[in-house]
Amino acid sequence: MEDISYNKGNERLRFFDLNGKMIDEQEFISIYSKEYFLGGEGNIPEIRRSSYYIENEICKILKNGISGEDDVTKVMAWKIGRIKHKESDISKNFVFSSDWEETEKHNPSLYGKRFNLKKISEFIVSDRKKLSALAKNKPQEFLNKLRDQDIEGLGTVYMIALLFFMSGGDQPIYDRFAMAALKAVYCGICPSGSDKVSVRGLPDKKSKAFNSVVEKEYGCYIKMLSGLETDYRKCRDLDRALWVYGHLVIEKCTRR
């Protein structure tokens, strides 16, 4: 990936539909963002489709800012995949997975282990304005402050999710599937072909490399996003499309 150019209008970028036909960026976003939602075309198996209701509520939090611990619960459950989207769509309310149902205890389970949601929520809500400014202007410092809280269950990807919300979307959300999609677009890898993309995990919060994650790994992701014509800060459908597309091009052996 060292020779990738991140300039907008890069002629090396290649977007494909499900049949391998080359398409433009806007058509790419239109096709794959629809697959993100319940009731989509359904041509892509094994993805967790989202409720329009839930997505709209999450976008409200992104726009208006996190106002309390309940918002932290919602965005973390959304990011981690602990929301029952069909049930939520019907009830027009957040319906959490069984291991997150009693979220008022702020001690849900994540992969069978304790996830200290209460500590996360209290930290985020304690000084929202200062943390929001830090997230927008000094993202590495924001991540370092989160790291220093030593919160059980909160890994680097989940920290960046909080960075995304606290910055009001100025700092993009990160996902291995979205990264795989970007690498495929830059390298011209077609989803219907045999070539697949591998994605390395972000540095662990306890490693020295974490101190430069914004400059390096996460920074590379931002540069790749910025090389597209579409502004990720103005178009949520771009992230949705990349997340879906990443499922088609990522190596199946890749781990979280």
N, C-alpha and C positions, 0 to 999 in steps of 0.2 A: 504493500500500500504506500510505500515511500514516495512513488512518483506521481501520486494523485495531485491534480490541480483543483483548487477549491474556488476558482473564479466563476462568477455567475455567467451563464450562457455557455458553459464548458461543453464543447461538442462531443466529448468522450462519454457524457452521461447517456445511459441507455435505459429506457423504460419499456416494459413488456406487459401485454395482457396475459391472461391465463393460457392462451393457446400459443404463446410465443411470438405474437405479432408486435412489432415495435410501435409504440404510441408516444404521444407527447406527455409532458409532465402533468398538465391539468386533467387529461383523460385518465392518467395513472391514479391521481388522487381521487377522482370521481368514482372509478371502478372499485378500488380497494377500500375506500372509506365506507362505502355502502355495505361491504361485507362485515364491517366491524359491528354493526348493529343487529339486534334481533329482527327477524323478518327480512334480512338481506337475501341476496341471490342464493346463498347456500351452496356455492360451488367449491368452497374451501372447507374441508372437514377438520375436526380436531382443533378448533379455536373457540375460545370462550366469548361468545357474542354479548354485547352490552345492551342494556335498556336505554331507550331514549330518555326516559324519566330520570334515571340515575345520572346519565351523562349531562343532562341539562342542569341538574342540581350541583354536580361537581363543577361545571363551568361557572355557576353562580358564585361558588366559593372562590374559584380562581379569580374572578372579576372583582368581587367585593372584599376578598381577603378573609383569612381565618379569624373568626370572631370569638371562638370559645372551644372548649375541649371536645364538644360534640362534633365540631367541624373536623378536628384532627382525627377522631374516630372514623368519620366517613371517608376522608381522603386516604387514610392508611388502609382501610378495608377495601376501598376501590383499587388502590395500587396493588395490593397483595393478592386480590382475587377472593375476598371473603364476603361477597355480596351475591345473593340469589337474584339474578336479574329478571327472570320471568315473573317471579312472585312480586318483586318490587314494581315492575311495570304494571301489574294488575292492581296492586294495592295503593300505588302512588305514594309509596313510603319505602324507606330503607329496610330491607329484609336481609339480615346477616346470616352467614353460614352457621351451622350448629356449633362450631368451636368459637364463634364470635357473638353468639346470641346474647349473652349476658355481659355486654360491653360496659354496662354501668359499673361493673367490678373492675374495669380497666386492667384486666389480667387475662386476655384471651390466649388461646393456644395458636402456635405457628409451627407447623410440621412437628407437632407433638411436644414442643418446648414452650417455655414461658415467653411471652412477648410483653414487655413492660410498657404498655400503652399509656398508663397513668403518668409515668415519669416523662414520656415523650410529650404528652398533652400539657402537663404543668410547665415544662420548660418552654414550649412554643408560646403558650398563652401568657407567660409571666411578663414578657416585655416585647409584645408583638411589634410595635412601631420600630424599635431599635433593631430587632432581628430582621424585620422586613427590609430596612434600609441596608443592612449588612448583606442580606441575600442579593439585593439588586446591584450593589456597588463593590462588594468584596466577598464573592461567593466562596472562596477558599477559607476565609476566616469564619464564615457562617458554618461551613462543614466541619471545621476544626472545633468550633464551639459545641456542635452536636456530638462530635466524637469524644470530646472531653467529659461529656455527661456519663459516658460508659453505660449506655442504655442497652439492656439485654434484648437481643433479637433485632436490633436496628443496624442493618448492614449498609454498605456504601450506596447501593442502588436506592434503598428506601430513604436514605438521607438526601439524595438528589431529588427524590420526589417531593420532600418537604421544602427543599431549596426552590423547586419549581413553583409551588404554591405561595411560598413566602415572598418570592420575587414578582408575583403577579404574572408569571409566564415569561419574564425577561430571560431567565435561565431555563433552558428546555428540560423537560423530563427525559430521563434516560431509560432505555430498555434494550436488552440484548437482541430482541427481534428487530427493533428499529435500526440498531447498528448493523445488523446483518443485511437489512434491506438497503441501507445506504451503501454498504460495501458492494453489494450486488449491482446497484445502479451505476456506481463508478467503474466497476470492472466489467460491465456488460454481461452479467450472468443472468440467463433466462430461467424463469421458474419451472418451465417444462423440460429443461435440459438436465443432464446428469451432474453437472458441476454444482457444488453447494459451497456455502460460505461458513467459515468458522469464526467464532467470536470469543476472545479472551475475556475473562472476568475482570472487573475493576479491582484496583488494589484494596486489600482488606484494611479496615479502619485502624487496625493495630500495627500496620506496616509503615515503614518510613516513606514508601512510595505514595501513601495517602496524602501526604503534605503537598504534593504537586499534582494531584489528580485533575484539578481544574486546568492546569497548564498543559498537561500531557493527555492522558486517555480521554477524559471528558472534554477537554479542549479540542482534541481531534474530532470528536463527535460533533461539536458545535461548528467547527470549520466546514465539515462535510455538509451539515444542514444549511449553512450559510451559502454554500456553493450552488444551491438550488435556486430557481427563480422565485419560488414561493417563500414568503416570510413566515417562519414557524411561529413567530410571536403574534401573528394576525390570523393564522389559519390552523385551527385545531384538527381539521380533516387531514392535514399533512401527517401528523403524528399517528392518527388512526390508520391511514393508508399504509404507512411504513410498518406499523405493528402487524398488520395483517400480512403484508407482503413478506415480512421476515420469516413467518411460519413456513412459507413456500421455498425459501432459498437457504435456510439455515441447516447446518449439519445436524442430523437427529441425535448425534452423540453429545452435542454441546450441552453443558450443564449450567445451571443457574449460578 
